[in-house]
Amino acid sequence: MRLLDGKEVSAKIKEDIKKETAAFTAQAGRKPHLVAILVGNDGGSETYVASKMRNCELVGFESTNIRYDVSITEAELIAKIQEINKDETIDGLIVQLPLPKHIDPERITEAIDYRKDVDGFHPINLGRMQRNLPCFIPATPYGIMLMLEHYGIDTAGKHAVVVGRSNIVGSPMSILLARNSNPGNCTVTLTHSRTQDLKTEVLRGDIVVAAIGKKNFVTADMVKEGAIVIDVGINREDSTETKSGFKLFGDVDFDAVSQKASWITPVPGGVGLMTIVGLLKNTLEAAKGTVYPKG
């Protein structure tokens, strides 16, 4: 078993981004600028946003964190998004999910200018991705593809099984793995909560991507010998064993599955770090206007 080490890969890619950012800043006279909006005080969301802001600073971006109380209305939030859409000094905008129940996340996503949608969630970006047109790819699938590329893993002709069909991870992951590209060229099975005999389906996978949001859902008896296992899950549980007061678990039973896998991502230290890299690369491309030309 070998680790798909998100710490190693992200550090290498962030160094590359840092160099590109320095060149852009020297030429443009400004830094790429990412704005993150955080509503409420969800502990997980605060941790994720703080990490994103910290990584922006590390690569030379300008970053702004806008915080709102949980009582903000949907109309007020959309008004702020529209204001940011018009601000030419801001290249990327993310609204951290989940949002309070009285705010429709789909309406918020669609309110963001797709040219600043560096999370890659806007319907225009998702549609263009499906047609293999220039777009911002959802940050987590993008990061996973960058990881596979870094390790030179040959995916062509492999059977990939994706567990989970979300618009953020599972569905776009299935599209990217099936593309005529490298990495890619897989035969893909997209499974979900209604899949009959899920264990049999997952056992067919040369590559297994677990993105179902349930702690240790994928067990050793669901994975064949030598499979490449990518764990997207980040499940938080309170713990007295850590300084933070919580512990992270993936969607894969790492201890057992790692005995069978040829490659596997750890949690933490795997896909989560690559998600941030995907976000940073999208933000830099937004600033440079290489995906959607400026003006």
N, C-alpha and C positions, 0 to 999 in steps of 0.2 A: 504493500500500500504506500502511495505517495500523496502528500498533501498538495492540494490546490491552494496555495498560501496567499490569501488576499493581502496580507501585510507586505509580503515581498513584492507582489505584482503592482500593488497600488503605489508603493514607494517609488518604483521605477517609472511608472507612468506619470506620477506627479512631478518628478524631476523634469521629464520632457515637457509637461504643461508649463512648468515654471520658466523654462527657457523660452518657449513660444510666447508666453505672456510678457516677458521682459522685452522681447523684440516688438510685440504689438504695442506695448506701452510707449516705447521709444518712438515708434512711428506715428501712433495716433495721438500721443500727448495726454493719454488718460488710461486708466486701468479698466479691464472688464469689470462690470458691476452687476452683482447678483443681489436681489432683494428676496427675503423670505418673510412671509406673513404667518404668524403663529396666533391662533385663537384659543384662549383658555390656558390652563396650566397642567395639561396632561404630562406626566413625568417622562414617558417615553418620547413624546413629541419634543419636549424641551431638550432632551439628550440628543436627539437626532439633529435638531436645528443648530444647537451649539456646536456639534461636530462639523456640520456643513460650513458654518461661519468660520470656524477655526481653520479648516482646510482651505477656504478661500484666501485667508491671510497667508497661509504657508506658500501658496503658489503665486501670490502677488495680485490677487483680485481685490477690488473694493467690495465690501459686503454690508448690507443693511438688514437688520432684524426689526420688523415692525410687529409689535405685540398688541393684541386686543383682549379685552375682558370677554368672557363667555356670553355676555349679554348683548354683544354687537348684533345688529340685524343683518339679514342677508343683503338687503338693499344698501346698507352702509358699506358692507364689505365689497360688494360689486362696484360701488362708486369709487372706492379706493383703488381697486384693480384697474378701472378705466383710467384713472389719473396716472397710474404707473405705466399703462400701455402707451400713453402719449408722451412720456418722459424719455427723450432721446439719450439721456445720460445713463439709462438703465437698460442692460442687455438681456437679463434673465429674471424671471419671476416664478417663485414657487409658493404655493399655499399649502402648508403642512397639513396632512390628513392624520387622524380623523378630525372632522369638524363637529361642532355641537349639532344635536338632532334637528334643530329648527333651521339649519342651513343645508341646502341641497348641494352636495359636492359636485354633481354633474353641471349644475348651473354655474358654479364657481369655476370649474375647469373650462367651460365654454366661454366664460367671460374674459379669460386670459388671452391676450394676443398670441396666436399660434407661433408667431415669430419670436416670442419671448418665453415660450412654453418649454423650458429646458428640462422639465421633468418628463416631457414627451407624452403627456396624457391627453392632449387636445385631440378631438376627432379628426381634425385635418392632418395632424402628424401621424396618428394611427392609420388613417386611410392611405397616406402617402407611403408609409412604411410597408403596408400590405402590397402596394404596387411597385415596391422597390425604387421609389423616387426619393430625392434628397429630402431629409426631414430630421427632426430631433427624435431619436429612438428612446423609448422609456429607459430610464437610467439603470435600473437593475438588470434587465436583459442585455443592455449595451455592455454593462460591466462584466457580465458572465461571458459574453462573446470575446471581449478583450482578454479575459483570463485564459480562455481556451486557446486563443491565438498566441498569447505569451508563452504558454507551455508547449506549443507546437503539436497539440493533440489532433490527430487525424480523425475527423468526424464523418468524412465522406462514406456513404453507404451504410452507416451505422443506424440502428433502430433506436430512436430517442423516445422516451416516455416522459411526458410532462404531467405532474400530478397537481391539478389546480388550474382553473380556467379564467382567472381574473384578467381584466383589461390592463392591469398594471404590470403583471409578470407572466402568468401562464399562457395566455393567448398570444401576446407578442413574442414570447420565447419560442412557441411552436412555429411561428412564421419565420423567424430568423434562422432556426435550425434547419428548416426545409429549403431555404434559399439556395440558389445555385451560386454558392460562394464558399470561401474558406475562412473560418469555420462555416459549416453548413452542409448541404447535400445529404441531410439525414432523411430517413423515412420516419415520420413523426406520428405518435399516438398521443392525443390530448385527452387525459382522463380527469374525472371530477367526482363529486359526491354521489352522483347517480350512476356511475359506471358499474356495470355488473361484473362480479368476480374481479375486483380491482387488483388483488394479489397476482392473479395470473397475467394480467396486462403488464403490471410493473416488472414482473419476472422476465418479460421479453426484452426489456430495455438494456441495450449496450451502454446507453447514457440515460440516467434518471435525474430529472430535475424536480425536486420536491418543493412545492410552493402552495401548500394547503392551509398553513397557519395553525397546525396542531402539533403540540409537543411530541417528539419521538414517534410520529405517525408511521413513518416508513421503517419497518423492522427488518432484521437480517433475513428472515424467511421470504421476504418480498423482493430480494435483490440477488441476481445471479452472480456467480464467481467472475471477477474481473471487470465488473461494471464500473463506469465512471459516474460518481454520485455527486450532484450539486445541490446543496441544502440552502434554500432561500429563507427558511423560517427563522424568525427572531421572536421567541416566546419568552416573556418576562415573568419570573416568579419571585415573590418575596423570599429573602434568604438572610439568615443570621451569619452565614459563612463569609460574606463579602462586605467590604467597606461601604459599597454603594447601597447595600440593603436589598439588592435583588440579584438574581442569577439569570443568565440567558441560556435558552435551550433551542435547538433547531427542530425542524420537522422530521429529522432523521435520527434514529438511535445510533449515534456516532460510535460508541464503544463496540457495539456488536457488528454494525454494518462495515466498519473500517477493516474488520477481519476478512471480508470478502471482496471489497472494492479494490480496483487497481489505482484509482485516484478518488479523492474525496475532499470536500471543503469542510473546514472546522466552523463551529459557531461558539463564540465569536471568532473573528479573524479571517473570515472568508468572504462571502458574497456582500455582506454589509459594507465593507471597505471598498469593494468594487462599484457599488451603487454610487458612492460619493465621487469616485473617479469618472463614472459615466456622466454625472451631473456637471462636474468641472469641465469635461471635454465639450459638452453641449453648450455651456456658458461661453467658453472661449470661441467656439464656432459662431455663436450668436453675435459676439462682439466683432468678430472678423467679417461677418456677413458672407461666409462661405456656403452656408445652407440656404439662407434666404438673403439675397443681396440687399444692402442698405439703400434707402431712398425710394 
